[in-house]
Amino acid sequence: MCVIFLYSANSILQKRGFIVVLTLHFASNSRAGRILWLLEELGLEYTLNHMEFHPRALKSDEHRARHPLGRVPVLDDDDISLFESGAIVEYLVARHSDGVLRPAQNSPLFPEYLQWFHYVEGMIMPPINTIVVQTILLPEDRRDPEVLRQAQSLLKKAVAPVDAALEGREYMIGDFSAADIMMGHACFMSRRFGCVDPGLENLNAYIGRIESRPAFQLAIKT
Ligand SMILES: N[C@@H](CCC(=O)N[C@@H](CS)C(=O)NCC(=O)O)C(=O)O
């Protein structure tokens, strides 16, 4: 129903002369929020296919045709379709941002930008995934408190270097960049799961700055 409405809204926009080429396949409270946030930061036109975070939507034949595992986010750009939130962020910044939110390849900040960008899915998200499974997805009688404790401990260790990296900086490489789209969302989630020590002053201030961005607020409440 929602999809039909959005596509008809899209065709109305096209009739009015706007070209809407980007469609975000999205579910609330998921990594798809990163992409919605980025689209808003970049001021891009897009259509939102807001799906239910439930197997009946995500594992449908229609959505599995977009993502083989039935996951979000997926971005369609005209006849291009891609999944993996990090790849989508890089794609949007490369093709739709006129070079903003990313340091130039020859900038001294570029290696650090790449490092923190990829640290998120590599080091922070795996324990978050386990915490989600052990606190939300599994029925209570199949949850394992030891697995949960280990994941919480790993997550606390994974976010500690981020606090150190933020010393004297507002964002991961100084100015706000696409690395913060990845990192800000993951650190916000980490704090929601109670895994950001209140003593990590730089990291808590960083999460506060992320939360105060209007584009982030819109993405999180959608
Ligand atoms: N590494 C992927 C992870 C995608 C992913 O696992 N998405 C979750 C939401 S945060 C999902 O769709 N879960 C549904 C499921 O596992 O059935 C990315 O960054 O896009």
The ligand as a Gaussian input file, in Angstrom:
#p B3LYP/6-31G(d) Opt

LIG

0 1
 N       26.157000      -5.193000       6.096000
 C       24.806000      -4.946000       5.649000
 C       23.847000      -5.435000       6.725000
 C       22.400000      -5.406000       6.255000
 C       21.491000      -5.896000       7.368000
 O       21.785000      -6.888000       8.044000
 N       20.367000      -5.193000       7.550000
 C       19.439000      -5.572000       8.598000
 C       18.799000      -4.338000       9.206000
 S       19.991000      -3.349000      10.083000
 C       18.313000      -6.407000       8.016000
 O       17.848000      -6.118000       6.934000
 N       17.871000      -7.415000       8.755000
 C       16.755000      -8.212000       8.355000
 C       17.022000      -9.669000       8.513000
 O       18.111000     -10.053000       8.947000
 O       16.137000     -10.438000       8.182000
 C       24.644000      -3.441000       5.392000
 O       25.428000      -2.672000       5.945000
 O       23.769000      -3.054000       4.610000

